[in-house]
Amino acid sequence: MRPHISIVIPDPYIPLDEYCRRTGMSRSTAENLISYGKLPIKPKGAQKKGLVEINMAALTVMALSECDIALNA
C-alpha cells in the first residue's frame, strides 16, 4: 500500500515583498526570475501595474513534479 501524503498550501498567493522576506531573496533577483518565467505569478489581467503576487501553489506543483512521485489531484 502506498503512503498517503497531504500537502497544505496555507497561502496560495503571497505578495512579492513577502516572498522575498520568507526566502531571503533580493527583490531584483525575484523580479529577474519572474521575467525569465522561473517564478510563477498571479495573472494581473488588465492591471499591468497591479500588485505582484507569487503563485505558491504553482511553485509547490513545480517542486513536486521534479520528484520521482505520482501526483493525483
VMD Tcl script that builds the backbone (N, CA, C; Angstrom):
set m [mol new atoms 219]
animate dup $m
set s [atomselect $m all]
$s set {name element resname resid chain x y z} {
  {N N MET 1 A 0.845 -1.185 0.000}
  {CA C MET 1 A 0.000 0.000 0.000}
  {C C MET 1 A 0.891 1.249 0.000}
  {N N ARG 2 A 0.523 2.202 -0.803}
  {CA C ARG 2 A 1.298 3.438 -0.908}
  {C C ARG 2 A 0.929 4.377 0.239}
  {N N PRO 3 A 1.915 5.081 0.762}
  {CA C PRO 3 A 1.588 6.047 1.826}
  {C C PRO 3 A 0.821 7.233 1.254}
  {N N HIS 4 A -0.023 7.806 2.087}
  {CA C HIS 4 A -0.819 8.972 1.696}
  {C C HIS 4 A -0.176 10.208 2.318}
  {N N ILE 5 A 0.179 11.169 1.509}
  {CA C ILE 5 A 0.798 12.407 1.981}
  {C C ILE 5 A -0.095 13.571 1.576}
  {N N SER 6 A -0.450 14.385 2.550}
  {CA C SER 6 A -1.247 15.584 2.274}
  {C C SER 6 A -0.337 16.803 2.345}
  {N N ILE 7 A -0.448 17.654 1.355}
  {CA C ILE 7 A 0.333 18.885 1.321}
  {C C ILE 7 A -0.641 20.047 1.388}
  {N N VAL 8 A -0.459 20.878 2.393}
  {CA C VAL 8 A -1.330 22.033 2.596}
  {C C VAL 8 A -0.568 23.285 2.170}
  {N N ILE 9 A -1.205 24.108 1.366}
  {CA C ILE 9 A -0.617 25.373 0.934}
  {C C ILE 9 A -1.430 26.474 1.606}
  {N N PRO 10 A -0.945 26.978 2.755}
  {CA C PRO 10 A -1.745 27.940 3.510}
  {C C PRO 10 A -1.971 29.262 2.785}
  {N N ASP 11 A -1.011 29.682 1.991}
  {CA C ASP 11 A -1.116 30.945 1.255}
  {C C ASP 11 A -0.871 30.673 -0.222}
  {N N PRO 12 A -1.934 30.467 -1.021}
  {CA C PRO 12 A -1.715 30.164 -2.437}
  {C C PRO 12 A -1.041 31.304 -3.202}
  {N N TYR 13 A -1.265 32.534 -2.767}
  {CA C TYR 13 A -0.609 33.699 -3.364}
  {C C TYR 13 A -0.045 34.560 -2.243}
  {N N ILE 14 A 1.191 35.033 -2.407}
  {CA C ILE 14 A 1.756 35.984 -1.452}
  {C C ILE 14 A 2.398 37.129 -2.230}
  {N N PRO 15 A 2.372 38.341 -1.656}
  {CA C PRO 15 A 2.995 39.478 -2.335}
  {C C PRO 15 A 4.499 39.239 -2.534}
  {N N LEU 16 A 5.038 39.855 -3.548}
  {CA C LEU 16 A 6.454 39.695 -3.883}
  {C C LEU 16 A 7.347 40.040 -2.699}
  {N N ASP 17 A 7.067 41.123 -1.982}
  {CA C ASP 17 A 7.897 41.502 -0.840}
  {C C ASP 17 A 7.884 40.439 0.251}
  {N N GLU 18 A 6.731 39.815 0.484}
  {CA C GLU 18 A 6.634 38.754 1.489}
  {C C GLU 18 A 7.418 37.528 1.039}
  {N N TYR 19 A 7.343 37.197 -0.248}
  {CA C TYR 19 A 8.116 36.071 -0.780}
  {C C TYR 19 A 9.611 36.313 -0.572}
  {N N CYS 20 A 10.053 37.518 -0.868}
  {CA C CYS 20 A 11.474 37.856 -0.690}
  {C C CYS 20 A 11.872 37.776 0.780}
  {N N ARG 21 A 11.000 38.227 1.658}
  {CA C ARG 21 A 11.298 38.159 3.093}
  {C C ARG 21 A 11.416 36.714 3.558}
  {N N ARG 22 A 10.481 35.867 3.120}
  {CA C ARG 22 A 10.480 34.467 3.548}
  {C C ARG 22 A 11.667 33.690 3.009}
  {N N THR 23 A 12.071 33.985 1.793}
  {CA C THR 23 A 13.137 33.211 1.161}
  {C C THR 23 A 14.517 33.837 1.322}
  {N N GLY 24 A 14.576 35.110 1.703}
  {CA C GLY 24 A 15.861 35.796 1.802}
  {C C GLY 24 A 16.398 36.230 0.445}
  {N N MET 25 A 15.563 36.149 -0.574}
  {CA C MET 25 A 15.954 36.525 -1.932}
  {C C MET 25 A 15.797 38.033 -2.108}
  {N N SER 26 A 16.720 38.632 -2.840}
  {CA C SER 26 A 16.590 40.069 -3.103}
  {C C SER 26 A 15.444 40.297 -4.080}
  {N N ARG 27 A 14.857 41.469 -3.996}
  {CA C ARG 27 A 13.729 41.796 -4.877}
  {C C ARG 27 A 14.165 41.773 -6.338}
  {N N SER 28 A 15.364 42.279 -6.619}
  {CA C SER 28 A 15.826 42.311 -8.016}
  {C C SER 28 A 16.011 40.898 -8.573}
  {N N THR 29 A 16.499 39.974 -7.749}
  {CA C THR 29 A 16.645 38.584 -8.199}
  {C C THR 29 A 15.275 37.974 -8.474}
  {N N ALA 30 A 14.316 38.211 -7.581}
  {CA C ALA 30 A 12.965 37.688 -7.774}
  {C C ALA 30 A 12.337 38.272 -9.044}
  {N N GLU 31 A 12.515 39.551 -9.265}
  {CA C GLU 31 A 11.973 40.176 -10.486}
  {C C GLU 31 A 12.611 39.586 -11.736}
  {N N ASN 32 A 13.908 39.296 -11.676}
  {CA C ASN 32 A 14.570 38.649 -12.811}
  {C C ASN 32 A 13.992 37.256 -13.056}
  {N N LEU 33 A 13.775 36.484 -11.991}
  {CA C LEU 33 A 13.202 35.145 -12.136}
  {C C LEU 33 A 11.795 35.214 -12.729}
  {N N ILE 34 A 11.030 36.226 -12.331}
  {CA C ILE 34 A 9.689 36.410 -12.901}
  {C C ILE 34 A 9.796 36.704 -14.396}
  {N N SER 35 A 10.706 37.597 -14.771}
  {CA C SER 35 A 10.834 37.957 -16.192}
  {C C SER 35 A 11.337 36.786 -17.037}
  {N N TYR 36 A 12.123 35.862 -16.434}
  {CA C TYR 36 A 12.599 34.680 -17.147}
  {C C TYR 36 A 11.564 33.560 -17.157}
  {N N GLY 37 A 10.458 33.751 -16.404}
  {CA C GLY 37 A 9.424 32.726 -16.338}
  {C C GLY 37 A 9.720 31.618 -15.346}
  {N N LYS 38 A 10.684 31.821 -14.464}
  {CA C LYS 38 A 11.069 30.799 -13.486}
  {C C LYS 38 A 10.308 30.921 -12.169}
  {N N LEU 39 A 9.657 32.061 -11.948}
  {CA C LEU 39 A 8.901 32.290 -10.723}
  {C C LEU 39 A 7.477 32.661 -11.128}
  {N N PRO 40 A 6.510 31.753 -10.885}
  {CA C PRO 40 A 5.135 31.998 -11.358}
  {C C PRO 40 A 4.429 33.074 -10.533}
  {N N ILE 41 A 3.677 33.915 -11.220}
  {CA C ILE 41 A 2.918 34.968 -10.549}
  {C C ILE 41 A 1.440 34.853 -10.908}
  {N N LYS 42 A 0.621 35.499 -10.102}
  {CA C LYS 42 A -0.811 35.550 -10.359}
  {C C LYS 42 A -1.049 36.469 -11.548}
  {N N PRO 43 A -1.831 36.021 -12.531}
  {CA C PRO 43 A -2.121 36.892 -13.679}
  {C C PRO 43 A -2.785 38.188 -13.213}
  {N N LYS 44 A -2.329 39.300 -13.782}
  {CA C LYS 44 A -2.855 40.605 -13.375}
  {C C LYS 44 A -3.943 41.121 -14.299}
  {N N GLY 45 A -4.164 40.453 -15.398}
  {CA C GLY 45 A -5.203 40.883 -16.337}
  {C C GLY 45 A -4.888 42.249 -16.912}
  {N N ALA 46 A -5.850 43.150 -16.862}
  {CA C ALA 46 A -5.692 44.489 -17.434}
  {C C ALA 46 A -4.825 45.393 -16.559}
  {N N GLN 47 A -4.640 45.031 -15.297}
  {CA C GLN 47 A -3.845 45.852 -14.389}
  {C C GLN 47 A -2.364 45.495 -14.511}
  {N N LYS 48 A -1.687 46.087 -15.441}
  {CA C LYS 48 A -0.276 45.772 -15.643}
  {C C LYS 48 A 0.606 46.302 -14.515}
  {N N LYS 49 A 0.161 47.325 -13.813}
  {CA C LYS 49 A 0.945 47.914 -12.727}
  {C C LYS 49 A 0.446 47.463 -11.352}
  {N N GLY 50 A -0.422 46.446 -11.308}
  {CA C GLY 50 A -1.006 45.991 -10.050}
  {C C GLY 50 A -0.005 45.251 -9.178}
  {N N LEU 51 A -0.466 44.836 -8.012}
  {CA C LEU 51 A 0.334 44.104 -7.047}
  {C C LEU 51 A 0.838 42.794 -7.656}
  {N N VAL 52 A 2.124 42.531 -7.519}
  {CA C VAL 52 A 2.708 41.273 -8.000}
  {C C VAL 52 A 2.593 40.258 -6.873}
  {N N GLU 53 A 1.903 39.148 -7.161}
  {CA C GLU 53 A 1.737 38.086 -6.178}
  {C C GLU 53 A 2.339 36.795 -6.718}
  {N N ILE 54 A 3.149 36.153 -5.896}
  {CA C ILE 54 A 3.794 34.901 -6.273}
  {C C ILE 54 A 2.791 33.759 -6.095}
  {N N ASN 55 A 2.692 32.890 -7.077}
  {CA C ASN 55 A 1.778 31.751 -7.058}
  {C C ASN 55 A 2.470 30.586 -6.340}
  {N N MET 56 A 2.231 30.487 -5.033}
  {CA C MET 56 A 2.869 29.451 -4.226}
  {C C MET 56 A 2.346 28.059 -4.563}
  {N N ALA 57 A 1.091 27.967 -4.988}
  {CA C ALA 57 A 0.534 26.676 -5.393}
  {C C ALA 57 A 1.284 26.141 -6.615}
  {N N ALA 58 A 1.519 27.003 -7.595}
  {CA C ALA 58 A 2.259 26.584 -8.791}
  {C C ALA 58 A 3.700 26.214 -8.444}
  {N N LEU 59 A 4.314 26.958 -7.532}
  {CA C LEU 59 A 5.682 26.635 -7.103}
  {C C LEU 59 A 5.735 25.260 -6.445}
  {N N THR 60 A 4.733 24.951 -5.637}
  {CA C THR 60 A 4.678 23.647 -4.970}
  {C C THR 60 A 4.529 22.532 -5.995}
  {N N VAL 61 A 3.647 22.720 -6.962}
  {CA C VAL 61 A 3.457 21.711 -8.012}
  {C C VAL 61 A 4.745 21.546 -8.824}
  {N N MET 62 A 5.418 22.656 -9.127}
  {CA C MET 62 A 6.689 22.577 -9.868}
  {C C MET 62 A 7.718 21.770 -9.081}
  {N N ALA 63 A 7.823 22.030 -7.780}
  {CA C ALA 63 A 8.785 21.314 -6.948}
  {C C ALA 63 A 8.453 19.820 -6.872}
  {N N LEU 64 A 7.180 19.508 -6.724}
  {CA C LEU 64 A 6.769 18.111 -6.649}
  {C C LEU 64 A 6.970 17.377 -7.966}
  {N N SER 65 A 6.801 18.091 -9.071}
  {CA C SER 65 A 6.957 17.458 -10.379}
  {C C SER 65 A 8.412 17.076 -10.659}
  {N N GLU 66 A 9.326 17.685 -9.936}
  {CA C GLU 66 A 10.740 17.348 -10.100}
  {C C GLU 66 A 11.142 16.110 -9.280}
  {N N CYS 67 A 10.215 15.609 -8.460}
  {CA C CYS 67 A 10.462 14.409 -7.665}
  {C C CYS 67 A 9.953 13.185 -8.427}
  {N N ASP 68 A 10.443 12.038 -8.041}
  {CA C ASP 68 A 10.013 10.800 -8.688}
  {C C ASP 68 A 8.816 10.232 -7.937}
  {N N ILE 69 A 7.667 10.963 -8.019}
  {CA C ILE 69 A 6.451 10.533 -7.352}
  {C C ILE 69 A 5.276 10.721 -8.296}
  {N N ALA 70 A 4.189 10.042 -8.026}
  {CA C ALA 70 A 2.968 10.208 -8.821}
  {C C ALA 70 A 2.052 11.185 -8.107}
  {N N LEU 71 A 1.523 12.151 -8.836}
  {CA C LEU 71 A 0.602 13.133 -8.270}
  {C C LEU 71 A -0.806 12.820 -8.727}
  {N N ASN 72 A -1.735 12.723 -7.786}
  {CA C ASN 72 A -3.141 12.545 -8.087}
  {C C ASN 72 A -3.897 13.688 -7.456}
  {N N ALA 73 A -4.498 14.546 -8.277}
  {CA C ALA 73 A -5.226 15.688 -7.720}
  {C C ALA 73 A -6.675 15.353 -7.519}
}
mol reanalyze $m
mol bondsrecalc $m
mol representation Tube
mol addrep $m
